[in-house]
């Protein structure tokens, strides 16, 4: 499956020089498996050091996304605190597959996700009943500046890595503000997701990865050997939307919808709670 997917991207996608498409650059995985080792390998490639910070966040300052159509100051402080101090949070998660899509999800997990320890999407609601462990690692350059965040999430019940990704911000070609940049390492490449931030009338946060033209927010498969300066990429029809909000009881929550084309295939719902001895929004 790994080789077939890579051949499909090479034959139907476009060849790129990463120097000209920095928004598609990021960590790549080994054909033997993903797990955690990609973090140290990527840090070594870009000359960074890995730091486990007690206050580490996916985006240390949400204002990095400010620009036409978005202001971090308009987002509720609890939501902003989650992205800026993600290490303070514990996650509870619930999942629901559409019936027609569940067989495909089981096949993906059986032949791909469990072997590689990556993108192991929960299939049974009981798998998520015990919650999810979250580990946040900052990558910092020699001068101490933040260059990205590795976020590993595992199901407590099974130990399976649901998502292992590299988070930051980037400016897309011709854009006037930054997008959220997430890279999930895969064998000899990655799945790169670019998300557009928006604020709702009640100060909630929406992150959207819609369908669209090449170079806009969306999902891209990238194939390239580790260390290579060139690769191949193809945009894939996997729209996503994250709705991050504070509910009527004051709890921080997120609805995550994953689609194939226009059809929803999976919905994940998260409750983000402060770890013992910490608070959000202070």
C-alpha positions, -999 to +999 in steps of 0.1 A: +000+000+000+028+024+008+045+019-026+012+020-045+002+054-028+036+068-035+035+057-072+000+073-075+013+106-062+043+106-085+023+097-116-007+119-111+008+148-090+034+174-098+071+175-092+083+203-069+114+219-055+109+223-018+129+255-019+101+270-040+073+253-019+084+258+017+047+255+027+049+218+018+082+211+037+082+192+069+092+160+086+091+127+067+088+092+080+107+060+076+092+031+056+097+009+087+073+029+108+066+064+122+061+063+159+081+089+177+115+088+160+106+113+133+108+140+159+145+137+166+152+130+129+135+162+118+151+182+145+185+170+133+177+178+097+168+214+105+195+220+131+170+223+161+168+208+195+138+191+211+125+206+243+097+193+265+083+225+279+057+225+307+040+255+290+045+242+254+018+251+229+010+241+193+012+278+183+031+297+211+014+330+201-019+327+182-014+363+170+010+348+145-022+341+125-034+377+126-042+393+093-072+403+071-102+383+083-087+370+116-076+385+149-065+363+178-077+389+202-113+381+191-110+345+202-121+335+237-091+333+261-098+297+270-094+287+233-063+308+228-048+293+260-053+258+246-032+265+215-006+286+233-002+262+263-014+228+250+008+209+274-016+221+302-045+201+288-059+166+290-081+152+262-113+132+263-124+120+229-155+104+213-157+091+177-184+083+152-178+068+117-204+069+090-216+033+084-206+033+048-171+046+056-163+023+085-151-007+064-126+015+047-114+028+081-109-007+094-090-017+063-068+015+067-060+006+103-054-031+096-028-027+067-014+008+074-020+027+106-013+000+132+019-011+114+032+024+111+019+038+144+004+068+127-031+080+118-047+051+137-082+066+137-104+051+165-130+027+151-149+017+183-163+043+207-150+021+236-114+026+223-117+063+233-136+058+266-104+060+286-093+093+270-062+102+251-026+109+262-010+140+248+027+149+246+039+183+234+075+188+223+089+222+211+116+224+185+139+253+189+167+267+168+202+274+180+192+310+190+163+297+210+135+307+186+105+284+182+105+265+148+075+242+154+058+218+178+055+180+177+022+168+191+018+131+198-017+117+207-023+082+219-054+063+230-050+053+266-069+020+261-048+007+232-016+028+231-022+034+194-009+067+180-040+085+167-021+115+154+016+124+154+021+157+137+043+188+134+025+221+140+033+257+131+022+285+108+030+293+072+021+318+045+007+303+013+016+316-021-001+350-027-018+350+008-020+381+030-019+362+063-007+329+078-024+295+079-021+267+104+005+243+090+003+206+101+025+178+088+019+142+095+049+121+086+043+091+064+067+066+048+090+086+024+068+116+027+039+132+046+003+143+047+004+181+049-027+199+060-032+237+057-060+252+078-076+286+074-085+303+108-118+321+113-137+335+143-174+331+148-199+356+163-196+340+197-158+342+197-152+305+189-125+294+165-130+276+133-101+260+114-110+249+078-091+228+053-115+230+023-114+217-012-098+242-037-070+250-061-034+240-057-016+264-034-046+271-012-056+256+022-063+219+020-047+185+022-016+174+002+002+141+000+040+147-004+064+120-015+102+126-011+131+106+004+145+120+037+170+148+029+159+152-007+154+187-020+128+177-046+096+157-044+061+151-057+028+163-043-008+159-050-038+177-035-063+151-020-100+156-014-100+153+024-117+184+037-116+190+074-132+214+098-124+220+135-149+240+156-133+249+189-157+264+214-167+269+251-200+251+259-228+263+282-210+247+313-178+266+305-160+235+292-136+237+262-146+214+234-138+207+197-159+191+169-137+177+142-153+167+109-133+147+083-148+143+048-140+124+016-151+149-011-184+163+001-193+134+023-185+132+060-168+100+069-157+106+105-165+129+134-144+133+165-154+153+195-129+164+221-132+178+256-101+197+266-096+199+304-068+215+324-043+191+338-042+189+376-028+221+391-033+242+359-060+265+344-070+277+310-076+313+301-056+329+330 
